Amino acid sequence: MIILLTGATHTGKTLLAQKLLEKYHYSYLSMDHVKMGLIRSGVTTLTPDNDEKMTGFLWPIIREIIKTAIENEQNLIVEGCYVPADWEKDFLPKYHKEITFRCIIMTENYIRNHFETLRSHASVIEQRGEDADFDMETAIRENNRFLATFGNASKGLIAIDKDYKTELEDYINVLDL
């Protein structure tokens, strides 16, 4: 089983991946770690700020890792924001049944009411550094972009609207692997 997690920055993708790893003992792959490895090794001249171009560069690698894990009957959590809107077209139907896709989004209301908490938890799992570019309007815009991109896959959305911890725990508890 592959659990493919995406969503805007600061939505808790990495935290959710960590909780799933702890509960199910699946291997875990961070797209950000792969990205930074490719950047630091000189394989690409893209920078961490080239998100749109990074998706096109990184997704073919991630896609083939997912296929390899499925072919080897290995469980894997894959987490990151570099999942294209049309990701499903890259997999034959036999792969689809092995992939559980989820996109975490936060509603505008949630972001407005909890923005300072989001900022304060930004480095709980990963060290984000300065994070100066992350502001409330960016968070709202990015969550709306992910909702527009993946909203048609309503079964795949994890919408955070009221209580972050409860809503994520509810998802973890109903996930039947």
VENFENHU-V675994 format. One record per helix or strand of 2 or more residues. SS is the DSSP state (hx for helix, st for strand). FROM is the first residue (numbers start at 1). LEN is the number of residues. If there is no record, write none. Layout:
SS_FROM_LEN, SS_FROM_LEN
This chain:
st_2_6, hx_13_12, st_27_4, hx_31_10, hx_51_21, st_76_4, hx_87_4, hx_93_4, st_99_8, hx_108_13, hx_136_15, hx_154_3, st_157_4, hx_164_11
